[in-house]
Amino acid sequence: MTSGGPATARFAVVGNPGNRRVDLFADAVRAAGLPGPRVVPWADVLRDGGADFAPEEVVRLDSPGEDAHVDRLLRGTDDPTRVEGSARWYSTFTSALRGLRGGRRLDDPDDLAVLFDKRRCHAVLAAAGVPVPASPTSGPGAPPVRGWEDVRALMREHRMPRLFVKLAHGSSASGVLAVESAGGGRIRATTSVELAPDGRLFNSLRIRRYTDERQIAAVVDALAPDGLHLERWLPKASQRGRAADLRVVVVDGRATHAVVRTSTAPLTNLHLGGHRGDLGEARAAVASAGARWTDVLAVCERAAACFPRTLCVGVDLLPAIGWRRVAVGEVNAFGDLLPRLTGLPDSGAEGRDTYAAQVTAALRRHGSTSAPGSPDPQDADDPNRPNDPHGKHHPLHPHDTRTGSAHAIA
């Protein structure tokens, strides 16, 4: 408590000490005039079976990635470049979430359990009317994918000559194959997976293409025990001759930051050689196609609204050829690592990076904003405040100046 005044928010972060994500968030907390957050290491959480937080602590969960020891605890492998082990990672991670006790949480365990299962996440989005690529593996009634023969059968049954094969619990494009078939039995898979001579799979920073179906089958068969999700490959829009998609960060129900990612390969992830594109050009392309940028952002907000108890998500948005229509490829729990990127115009996050935007929103939700540089709090009991968890009332939302329905671009 501050003497003679309201309580000042105290932040805590579950993360890997020294990790750039944790450091960037801590910088944003201090920039808001607050003490740096208490960092609770993932290694301790996994070792101890959980952690306790004070009632007044505002608790953020950050990615457990980029730490070999933590990865070993989660996946049971001594080599962090190995692809296998994502099912064990998911089981261990979700169990650890259930061991976190107390505090005022910015991330919901049930939301995270869905976000880290691509099959469940796809089903939730589709049920909410969010445009997504067609998938034969979405939802509880979907058939199991036990290996390459099942993939081939589903390709034929659902007339999917081009599709993405994804690890159900993968992230950062780990284990993703972009598969395309052609006449004469020809087939090609583009992926960052490296198939070793002994059959082990490794993540590589180099995109490679397999054209031997026996190799493709070997990769898929090795991935299948961890669970697979299949999605139709939607032809994407291009920018300057390169395939383009967008990562849009949604904070407290509002699309605040966006970056265009371009690549000559189907995988646009920046760590795999993708480049940041020109957001202004993308917005102009949307307008030239007769669509509206506000509707593009609204699709991302609808996706985020499926996870109302989680403050921030990163939405991977797939613009179709011509930029008139879009679909949601994935929703990422830890999709906010966009260093030096400031907020979109009219987003409420102008001049702030993704972490500063989250600190502002967290204080609005959970803490006193009496510290220097913090915004004024809003009445948490007002059902019409912008972060209404049901996503029904956003009278102060700048995107509500649009007319018509966001479904027009779906």
C-alpha positions as CSV (number, residue, x, y, z in Angstrom):
1,M,0.0,0.0,0.0
2,T,1.1,3.5,-0.6
3,S,0.8,5.8,2.3
4,G,-2.4,7.7,2.3
5,G,-3.4,6.4,-1.2
6,P,-4.7,3.5,-3.1
7,A,-2.7,0.2,-3.6
8,T,-0.2,0.2,-6.4
9,A,-0.3,-2.9,-8.6
10,R,2.4,-5.5,-8.2
11,F,3.3,-7.7,-11.1
12,A,4.7,-11.2,-11.2
13,V,5.8,-13.1,-14.2
14,V,6.2,-16.8,-14.7
15,G,9.0,-17.0,-17.2
16,N,12.6,-17.8,-17.8
17,P,14.9,-15.3,-16.0
18,G,17.0,-13.3,-18.4
19,N,14.8,-14.2,-21.4
20,R,14.2,-11.3,-23.7
21,R,10.4,-11.7,-23.3
22,V,10.6,-11.4,-19.6
23,D,13.1,-8.5,-19.8
24,L,10.9,-6.6,-22.3
25,F,7.8,-7.0,-20.1
26,A,9.8,-5.9,-17.0
27,D,11.0,-2.8,-18.8
28,A,7.4,-1.9,-19.7
29,V,6.3,-2.4,-16.0
30,R,9.1,-0.1,-14.8
31,A,8.4,2.4,-17.6
32,A,4.9,2.7,-16.1
33,G,6.5,3.9,-12.8
34,L,6.0,0.6,-11.0
35,P,8.5,-1.8,-9.3
36,G,9.9,-4.4,-11.6
37,P,7.9,-7.7,-11.6
38,R,8.7,-10.6,-9.4
39,V,10.0,-13.3,-11.7
40,V,9.0,-16.9,-10.9
41,P,11.2,-19.3,-13.0
42,W,9.4,-22.0,-15.0
43,A,12.1,-24.4,-13.8
44,D,11.0,-23.9,-10.2
45,V,7.3,-24.2,-11.2
46,L,8.0,-27.5,-12.9
47,R,10.2,-28.8,-10.2
48,D,7.9,-27.8,-7.3
49,G,4.6,-28.7,-9.0
50,G,3.3,-25.1,-9.0
51,A,3.8,-21.7,-7.3
52,D,1.8,-19.4,-5.0
53,F,1.0,-15.7,-5.6
54,A,-0.2,-13.0,-3.3
55,P,-3.8,-11.9,-3.7
56,E,-2.7,-8.4,-5.0
57,E,-0.1,-9.7,-7.5
58,V,-1.1,-9.4,-11.2
59,V,0.3,-12.6,-12.7
60,R,1.5,-12.9,-16.3
61,L,2.6,-16.2,-17.8
62,D,5.3,-16.0,-20.4
63,S,6.7,-18.5,-22.8
64,P,8.7,-21.4,-21.3
65,G,10.7,-21.6,-24.5
66,E,14.4,-20.7,-25.3
67,D,15.7,-22.5,-22.2
68,A,17.3,-26.0,-22.6
69,H,16.7,-27.0,-19.0
70,V,13.1,-26.1,-19.0
71,D,12.6,-27.7,-22.4
72,R,14.1,-30.9,-21.0
73,L,11.7,-30.8,-18.1
74,L,8.7,-30.3,-20.4
75,R,9.6,-32.7,-23.3
76,G,12.0,-35.2,-21.7
77,T,14.6,-34.7,-24.4
78,D,18.2,-33.6,-24.0
79,D,18.3,-31.9,-27.4
80,P,16.2,-28.8,-27.7
81,T,16.5,-29.0,-31.5
82,R,14.5,-32.2,-31.6
83,V,11.0,-32.0,-32.9
84,E,9.5,-35.0,-31.1
85,G,8.0,-34.7,-27.6
86,S,5.3,-32.1,-28.1
87,A,2.5,-34.3,-26.6
88,R,4.6,-34.7,-23.4
89,W,5.3,-30.9,-23.5
90,Y,1.6,-30.2,-23.6
91,S,0.7,-32.6,-20.8
92,T,3.5,-31.3,-18.6
93,F,2.7,-27.6,-19.4
94,T,-1.0,-27.9,-18.7
95,S,-0.4,-29.8,-15.5
96,A,2.0,-27.0,-14.4
97,L,-0.7,-24.4,-15.1
98,R,-3.0,-26.1,-12.7
99,G,-0.4,-25.8,-10.0
100,L,-0.3,-22.0,-10.1
101,R,-2.3,-20.7,-7.1
102,G,-3.6,-17.2,-6.2
103,G,-2.9,-13.8,-7.8
104,R,-4.9,-11.9,-10.4
105,R,-4.3,-13.7,-13.6
106,L,-3.7,-12.3,-17.1
107,D,-3.8,-15.8,-18.7
108,D,-6.4,-18.5,-18.1
109,P,-5.4,-22.1,-17.8
110,D,-8.4,-23.4,-19.7
111,D,-7.9,-20.9,-22.5
112,L,-4.2,-21.9,-22.7
113,A,-5.1,-25.6,-22.9
114,V,-7.2,-24.9,-26.0
115,L,-4.7,-22.5,-27.5
116,F,-2.0,-25.1,-27.4
117,D,-4.1,-27.8,-29.0
118,K,-4.6,-26.8,-32.7
119,R,-7.4,-29.2,-33.1
120,R,-9.4,-27.8,-30.2
121,C,-8.6,-24.2,-31.1
122,H,-9.7,-24.6,-34.7
123,A,-13.0,-26.1,-33.5
124,V,-13.6,-23.3,-31.0
125,L,-12.9,-20.7,-33.7
126,A,-15.1,-22.4,-36.3
127,A,-18.0,-22.7,-33.8
128,A,-17.8,-19.0,-33.1
129,G,-18.1,-18.2,-36.8
130,V,-14.4,-17.1,-37.2
131,P,-13.2,-17.8,-40.8
132,V,-10.7,-20.7,-40.7
133,P,-9.2,-23.1,-43.3
134,A,-11.2,-26.3,-43.7
135,S,-10.0,-29.1,-41.5
136,P,-10.9,-32.8,-41.2
137,T,-9.2,-33.1,-37.8
138,S,-11.0,-30.3,-36.0
139,G,-13.1,-31.1,-33.0
140,P,-13.8,-34.1,-30.8
141,G,-15.4,-36.2,-33.5
142,A,-12.5,-35.9,-35.9
143,P,-10.7,-39.1,-37.1
144,P,-7.2,-39.8,-35.6
145,V,-4.2,-39.3,-37.8
146,R,-1.9,-42.3,-37.1
147,G,0.5,-41.6,-39.9
148,W,1.1,-40.8,-43.6
149,E,-1.5,-43.3,-44.8
150,D,-4.2,-41.5,-42.9
151,V,-3.0,-38.2,-44.2
152,R,-3.2,-39.5,-47.8
153,A,-6.7,-40.9,-47.2
154,L,-8.0,-37.6,-45.8
155,M,-6.4,-35.7,-48.7
156,R,-8.4,-37.9,-51.1
157,E,-11.6,-38.0,-49.0
158,H,-11.7,-34.2,-48.5
159,R,-10.3,-33.3,-51.9
160,M,-7.3,-31.5,-50.4
161,P,-4.4,-31.7,-52.9
162,R,-2.7,-29.0,-50.9
163,L,-2.7,-28.9,-47.1
164,F,-0.7,-28.2,-44.0
165,V,0.2,-30.9,-41.7
166,K,0.8,-29.5,-38.2
167,L,1.8,-30.9,-34.8
168,A,-1.3,-30.5,-32.6
169,H,0.8,-29.0,-29.8
170,G,3.5,-27.4,-31.9
171,S,4.7,-23.8,-32.0
172,S,7.0,-21.6,-34.1
173,A,6.4,-23.8,-37.2
174,S,8.0,-26.8,-35.4
175,G,6.9,-29.9,-37.3
176,V,4.8,-28.1,-39.9
177,L,4.8,-29.5,-43.4
178,A,3.2,-27.7,-46.4
179,V,2.2,-30.6,-48.6
180,E,1.1,-30.4,-52.3
181,S,0.3,-33.2,-54.6
182,A,0.1,-33.2,-58.4
183,G,-0.7,-35.6,-61.3
184,G,1.3,-38.8,-61.8
185,G,1.7,-39.3,-58.0
186,R,4.1,-36.4,-57.6
187,I,4.2,-34.9,-54.1
188,R,6.2,-32.3,-52.3
189,A,6.5,-31.2,-48.7
190,T,8.1,-27.9,-47.6
191,T,9.2,-27.8,-44.0
192,S,11.8,-26.8,-41.5
193,V,12.0,-30.4,-40.3
194,E,15.4,-32.1,-40.9
195,L,15.1,-35.9,-41.2
196,A,18.3,-37.5,-39.9
197,P,19.6,-40.8,-41.4
198,D,18.6,-42.6,-38.2
199,G,15.0,-41.3,-38.5
200,R,15.2,-38.7,-35.8
201,L,13.7,-35.3,-36.5
202,F,15.3,-31.9,-35.9
203,N,14.1,-28.3,-36.2
204,S,16.2,-26.4,-38.7
205,L,16.4,-22.7,-39.5
206,R,16.7,-23.7,-43.2
207,I,13.5,-24.5,-45.2
208,R,13.9,-27.7,-47.1
209,R,11.7,-29.5,-49.7
210,Y,11.2,-33.2,-49.8
211,T,10.0,-34.8,-53.1
212,D,10.5,-38.5,-52.1
213,E,7.2,-39.7,-50.7
214,R,9.1,-42.3,-48.6
215,Q,10.9,-39.5,-46.8
216,I,7.7,-37.5,-46.4
217,A,6.0,-40.6,-44.9
218,A,8.9,-41.1,-42.6
219,V,8.6,-37.6,-41.2
220,V,4.8,-37.7,-40.8
221,D,4.9,-41.2,-39.2
222,A,7.5,-40.0,-36.7
223,L,5.4,-36.9,-35.8
224,A,2.0,-38.7,-35.6
225,P,2.4,-40.2,-32.1
226,D,2.4,-36.6,-30.8
227,G,-0.9,-35.8,-32.5
228,L,-1.5,-34.1,-35.9
229,H,-3.8,-31.5,-37.2
230,L,-4.6,-31.0,-40.9
231,E,-5.8,-27.8,-42.6
232,R,-6.5,-26.9,-46.2
233,W,-3.7,-24.8,-47.8
234,L,-5.3,-21.5,-48.7
235,P,-3.6,-19.6,-51.5
236,K,-2.3,-16.4,-49.8
237,A,-2.0,-12.9,-51.1
238,S,1.4,-11.6,-52.1
239,Q,3.4,-8.5,-51.6
240,R,6.2,-7.6,-54.0
241,G,6.2,-11.2,-55.3
242,R,6.4,-12.9,-51.9
243,A,3.6,-14.8,-50.1
244,A,2.2,-12.6,-47.3
245,D,0.3,-13.0,-44.0
246,L,0.0,-11.0,-40.8
247,R,0.6,-11.4,-37.1
248,V,-1.9,-9.2,-35.3
249,V,-1.7,-8.8,-31.5
250,V,-5.0,-8.4,-29.7
251,V,-4.8,-6.9,-26.2
252,D,-7.9,-6.8,-24.0
253,G,-10.1,-7.3,-27.0
254,R,-8.5,-4.6,-29.2
255,A,-6.2,-5.2,-32.2
256,T,-3.2,-3.1,-31.1
257,H,-0.2,-4.2,-33.2
258,A,0.3,-5.8,-36.6
259,V,3.2,-6.9,-38.8
260,V,3.2,-8.2,-42.3
261,R,5.4,-11.3,-42.8
262,T,6.5,-12.3,-46.3
263,S,8.4,-15.2,-47.7
264,T,9.2,-17.1,-50.9
265,A,8.2,-20.2,-49.0
266,P,4.8,-21.3,-47.6
267,L,6.2,-20.7,-44.0
268,T,6.5,-17.0,-43.3
269,N,7.9,-17.2,-39.8
270,L,10.5,-14.6,-39.4
271,H,13.0,-16.9,-37.7
272,L,12.8,-19.2,-40.8
273,G,13.9,-16.4,-43.2
274,G,10.7,-14.5,-43.5
275,H,10.9,-10.8,-43.8
276,R,8.7,-8.0,-42.4
277,G,6.6,-6.6,-45.1
278,D,5.0,-3.1,-45.5
279,L,1.9,-2.7,-43.5
280,G,0.9,0.4,-45.3
281,E,1.0,-1.5,-48.6
282,A,-1.2,-4.2,-47.1
283,R,-3.8,-1.7,-45.9
284,A,-3.8,-0.1,-49.3
285,A,-4.2,-3.5,-51.0
286,V,-7.2,-4.3,-48.7
287,A,-8.8,-0.9,-49.6
288,S,-8.1,-1.4,-53.4
289,A,-9.9,-4.8,-53.2
290,G,-13.0,-3.1,-51.9
291,A,-12.6,-4.4,-48.3
292,R,-12.0,-2.5,-45.1
293,W,-9.0,-2.6,-42.8
294,T,-11.3,-2.2,-39.8
295,D,-13.0,-5.5,-40.8
296,V,-9.7,-7.2,-41.1
297,L,-8.9,-6.2,-37.5
298,A,-12.4,-7.2,-36.4
299,V,-11.8,-10.8,-37.6
300,C,-8.7,-10.9,-35.3
301,E,-10.8,-9.5,-32.4
302,R,-13.5,-12.1,-32.9
303,A,-10.8,-14.8,-32.7
304,A,-9.4,-13.3,-29.5
305,A,-12.9,-13.0,-28.0
306,C,-13.0,-16.8,-28.0
307,F,-10.5,-16.6,-25.1
308,P,-11.9,-13.7,-23.0
309,R,-10.0,-14.6,-19.8
310,T,-6.6,-14.2,-21.5
311,L,-5.4,-10.7,-21.9
312,C,-3.2,-11.0,-25.0
313,V,-3.0,-13.3,-28.0
314,G,-1.3,-13.1,-31.3
315,V,-3.5,-14.0,-34.3
316,D,-2.0,-15.3,-37.5
317,L,-4.1,-13.9,-40.3
318,L,-4.2,-15.4,-43.8
319,P,-5.2,-12.9,-46.5
320,A,-6.5,-14.6,-49.6
321,I,-5.2,-13.8,-53.1
322,G,-6.5,-10.3,-53.9
323,W,-6.5,-9.2,-50.3
324,R,-10.4,-9.1,-50.1
325,R,-10.9,-12.1,-47.8
326,V,-9.1,-13.4,-44.8
327,A,-9.0,-16.4,-42.5
328,V,-7.4,-17.1,-39.2
329,G,-4.6,-19.6,-39.4
330,E,-3.7,-19.8,-35.7
331,V,-4.2,-18.0,-32.4
332,N,-1.0,-17.9,-30.3
333,A,-0.9,-17.5,-26.5
334,F,2.7,-16.1,-26.6
335,G,2.5,-14.2,-29.9
336,D,3.5,-10.8,-28.7
337,L,7.3,-10.8,-29.3
338,L,7.4,-8.0,-31.8
339,P,10.3,-5.8,-30.5
340,R,10.2,-2.1,-31.3
341,L,6.8,-2.3,-33.0
342,T,4.4,0.4,-31.8
343,G,0.7,0.4,-31.8
344,L,-1.7,0.8,-34.7
345,P,-3.4,4.2,-35.3
346,D,-6.6,4.5,-33.3
347,S,-5.8,1.4,-31.4
348,G,-5.3,3.0,-28.0
349,A,-1.7,1.7,-28.1
350,E,-0.1,4.4,-30.2
351,G,3.5,4.9,-29.2
352,R,3.5,1.7,-27.1
353,D,5.1,-1.7,-27.8
354,T,3.1,-4.9,-27.2
355,Y,4.4,-5.1,-23.6
356,A,3.6,-1.5,-22.7
357,A,0.1,-2.0,-24.1
358,Q,-0.4,-5.1,-22.0
359,V,0.8,-3.3,-18.8
360,T,-1.7,-0.5,-19.5
361,A,-4.5,-3.0,-20.1
362,A,-3.6,-5.0,-17.0
363,L,-3.7,-2.0,-14.8
364,R,-7.1,-1.1,-16.2
365,R,-8.3,-4.5,-15.4
366,H,-6.6,-5.3,-12.1
367,G,-4.6,-2.6,-10.5
368,S,-4.5,0.9,-9.2
369,T,-3.1,3.3,-11.8
370,S,-1.9,5.9,-9.4
371,A,1.7,5.3,-10.4
372,P,3.4,7.9,-12.7
373,G,2.7,7.3,-16.3
374,S,-0.2,5.0,-15.8
375,P,-3.6,5.6,-17.5
376,D,-6.7,6.3,-15.5
377,P,-8.6,3.2,-14.4
378,Q,-12.0,2.4,-15.8
379,D,-14.9,1.2,-13.8
380,A,-14.6,-2.6,-13.6
381,D,-18.3,-2.9,-12.9
382,D,-19.4,-1.1,-16.1
383,P,-20.7,-3.7,-18.6
384,N,-19.9,-1.3,-21.4
385,R,-16.2,-0.9,-20.8
386,P,-13.9,-1.8,-23.7
387,N,-12.6,-5.0,-22.2
388,D,-16.0,-6.5,-21.6
389,P,-15.2,-10.2,-21.3
390,H,-18.2,-11.2,-23.4
391,G,-17.2,-9.1,-26.3
392,K,-20.6,-7.6,-26.7
393,H,-20.1,-4.0,-25.7
394,H,-17.3,-1.8,-27.0
395,P,-18.7,1.7,-27.3
396,L,-15.3,3.2,-26.8
397,H,-13.6,0.9,-29.2
398,P,-12.3,2.9,-32.2
399,H,-13.1,0.1,-34.6
400,D,-16.8,0.5,-33.8
401,T,-16.8,3.5,-36.2
402,R,-17.2,0.9,-39.0
403,T,-20.6,0.2,-40.6
404,G,-21.8,-3.2,-41.7
405,S,-20.5,-6.6,-40.6
406,A,-17.0,-8.0,-40.3
407,H,-18.4,-11.1,-41.9
408,A,-18.2,-9.4,-45.2
409,I,-14.5,-10.1,-45.4
410,A,-14.7,-13.7,-44.0
